[in-house]
Amino acid sequence: MRSDNVKREDRKAIESKVEITNTSNAEKARQPQVNLAEFQAAEGSFRQPTAAELSILSFWKLRYARSHEQELRNEFARLLNRGSSLE
């Protein structure tokens, strides 16, 4: 009796179908469609940043990048030290 159940389950597993969908298409379908006229109107409402705004943005982005770089260097050094202590 047990072998019959196993055989039936095996047949079901072999016969079952799996549908694979492209998730990028599903994501695109969820996003609202923007009318070209609305997009152009919204695009025209933005202004160019001033030199002072760009300077401030550049300063903070550079500061963040340097901080992140230092964190990565410290992590790499820690891993090197841990690896050498294992030898």
N, C-alpha and C positions, 0 to 999 in steps of 0.2 A: 504494500500500500504506500509506504513512504517513497519508494523509488518512482511510483507513478506521479506523485505530487511534485517530486523534484523534476521529472521529465517535463511535466506541464509548465512548471515555472521557467524552465530553461527555454521551452518553445515560446512562451510569452515574452521572455527577455529578448530572444532573437527576433521575434516578429514586431516588437515595439519600435515605434519610429520616434526620432528626436528631431524637433524643429529648431534650427539655429537661426536667429534673426540678427540682422545687422543693427546693433544698438545705436550706432551713429545716426541712422535714418530715423529711429524711434525718437532720439533726442531732438532731431531737427523738426519732427512733426509736432512736438510739444511746444516749441518756441513760437511765439506769436509772429505772424507775418507782418512786416512793416511796409506800408505803402511808400512808393518812391517819393511822392510829393511830401509826405510827412517826414521822411528821412531828410530830404533836402532842407525843409523848413527847420528841423531840429539842428541840422548841421550848421546852418547859418546863424543860429543863436549862440554858438560858442565863439569865444574871442581868443586871440593869441595871448599867451602869458607874457607878463612884463619881464624885463631883464632881471629885476629884483626877485620876482617869483621863481624864475629859472635858477637864479643863483642860490636861493634858499633850498629849493628842491635838490639841486646838484650837491650842495653841502651835506644834506641829510642822507642822500643816497650813497655818497662816497663814505660818509662816516659809518653807515650801516654795513657797507661792503667790507670796509677795513675791519670792523668788529667781527663780522662773520668769518673773514679770512683768518683772524687770530684764533677764533674758536676752533676752526678746522685744523690749524697748525698745532694747537694744544692737543686736540683729539688724536692727531696723527702721532705726535710725540709720545702720548700716553700708550698708544697701541704698540709703538716701537719698543718702548721700555718694557711693556708687559711681555712682548714676544722675546726679547733678549733675556728676561729673567726666567723664561721657561726652558731655555737651552741649557 
